[in-house]
Amino acid sequence: MNRIKEVLKVKKLTQTELSIKLGKSYNMVNSYVQNRTQPRIEVLFEIASLLNVEPGELLIKKTGKTK
């Protein structure tokens, strides 16, 4: 899971703007934002760079006990 949607809102950027800067289709960026598809690690780092955040800020930490 990722936090791209929340970070876009904070940065006041649209999915369309991110897709243009990233060189990806709007549909691909939308699938990242809606957590239907997770970006490859290289793409995640590129998104973080474009949004001027650390890559870890785009990730949701898993919580809970594991067996």
Residue pairs with C-beta under 8 A, 6 or more apart in sequence:
1 35
1 38
1 59
1 60
2 32
2 35
2 38
2 39
2 44
2 58
2 59
2 60
3 57
3 58
3 59
3 60
4 18
4 32
4 33
4 47
4 58
5 33
5 34
7 51
7 53
7 57
7 58
8 14
8 15
8 18
8 33
8 51
11 51
11 52
13 51
15 26
15 29
15 30
15 33
16 26
18 29
18 47
18 50
18 51
19 25
19 26
19 28
19 29
21 50
22 29
22 43
22 46
22 47
22 50
24 43
28 37
31 37
32 38
32 39
32 43
32 47
38 44
39 47
44 55
44 58
44 59
45 55
47 58
48 54
48 55
48 57
48 58
51 58
